């Protein structure tokens, strides 16, 4: 399904970037996030759209974030379009990667942060699969993978794995 069919309004790239100034969503972005978290959790959208559930690092409350996955060589990844300081990344790191992904059902997962030098092809693939991230990452999706190396340290990538049994 094309991104334009998922977004009910037509926003420019600059207005989408403005919704996330300082790596934090404004009121409109938070309303969209709540809406899409619900839709993705129901499993209505395509498979690559999921709701990440993680405990807040300061509040201790369970928080939900709508995210798009990238697949590379049979593995699934989550990429932060807003960089290192966005809320879901900070919470995942504080939770040592223990999260749940929800898409028609809840699956406990362990997110493993990918080394910076391995991120460029994953970020490139992410931009081809998650169009809503394109305004936020300063490399064109069609650029050579070597151009992604310059920004890779600024955009965390997490491999989705199943946690070991307790």
Secondary structure, DSSP 8 states (H G I E B T S, - for coil): --HHHH-SS---HHHHHHTTGGGS--HHHHHHHHHHHHHHHHT-S-TTEEEEEEE-TTT--EEEEEEEEEEETTEEEEE-TT-TTSHHHHHHHHTTTEEEEESSSEEEEEEEE--HHHHHHHHHHHHHH-GGGTTTSSS-TTS-HHHHTTTGGGS-EEEEE-----
